[in-house]
Amino acid sequence: MRTATLHICMIVPNESVKGGIAAVVNGYRGSSLEKRYRITYIESYQDGSKWDKLRKALTGYLAFRRLLKKDRPDLVHIHSSFGPSFYRKMPFILWSASRGIPIVNHIHGAEFEAFYEEASAAKRRRVQKIYGKCTRLVALSKEWAGRLAKIVPEERIDVLENYCRIPAEPYDMGRNKKQLLFLGELGERKGCFDIPAIFKKVRECCSDSKLVMAGDGEMERLKAAFLQEGLSEAVSFPGWVRGEAKERLLKESGIFLFPSYHEGMPMAVLEAMAYGMGIVTTTTGGIPQLIRDGVSGMLAAPGDVAAMAAALERFLTDEDCLSSCGRAARERAVSAYSLESHLEKLGEIYERAYEAKSPTR
């Protein structure tokens, strides 16, 4: 039986990066995971210009090469996505596999069709080759595990759902139940350009409702869309929020709107669950594993503006329904999506990967 503490090298984004991957990784820092394993974090990505991103990647490659020579890790845990992230992480995978170091590739991507299914034959072969060098692939949901099984054998895929930090009681005091909140990237993938039409329908029913669009991205285009619908005075754009500012919005808003088209296991929905909000979201990705329609939130097909508007109107006009769904969502978050439960499962994946070693060289 192994007695020595495993040395894990974790390839991560910078702490200040916006988005779900950084949010997941930042919860690992200072957690019980660091008591169970010796972890070296190597940052390979940061927000900024393409030159900032290139410098960060090169710095990460150099740091990793030094680590391989001076303090070889027992296992490499890579946080990756699709698109450019796949190519940025290739050197870490190739260098690790060539030395027989087990690799856990934790995949946070959300647009599998464009990345693999609709890609050229040459790109699909490249993806198969690189993913084939990984000891374990980590999917954020059962649905995503099924997609990744098109690339690697199913027995090498683990499902590890994201987690949320649970706020202390009372979590629902001083809340404006007429305030809707969106958190995330302001863009097409998150369904943001459906929101003006959704909110216009909502305002026809509930003229005192407000909307907070917290995030960044295509902000000016989105503001123009709200202006065209005559909704500007009812919508605020605080920008990207984190820490206390985000916590304040989650505490003070009654309803969470997240009309996304492509997701793995969105941290934003998990956070809304933890705060006991009434959640209106879509059936994409792993979201149906989180939300039971009509019980812990309301689900609609991506792009179904009428259904999402009707769900919001139900919450805005029926406080009992809003409270019941919010309470059920929080209970689900507490029972199934705590950080400690997530870390326990991650440790099990590490142990399986270490025992299996790298599949190919």
Protein Blocks (a to p, Z undefined) as FASTA:
>chain_A
ZZbdcddddddddfklgcjklmmmmmmgopaklmmpccddddfbdcddfklmmmmmmmmm
mmmmmmmmmmccfbdcddddehjllmmmmmmmmmmmmnopacddddfbfblmlmmmmmcf
klmmmmmmmmmmpmbdcdfbfklmmmmmmmmcfklpccdddddddddddfkgoiafkbcc
deddddfknommmmmmmmmmmmmmmmmbccddededjfmlmmmmmmmnopmmmpccebja
ehjllmmmmmmpmbdcdfbfbdcbdfklmmmmmnopacdddfehjllmmpcghkloccdd
ehilmlmmmmmmmmmmmmklmmmmmmmmmmmmmmmmcfklmmmmmmmmmmmmmmnopfbZ
Z
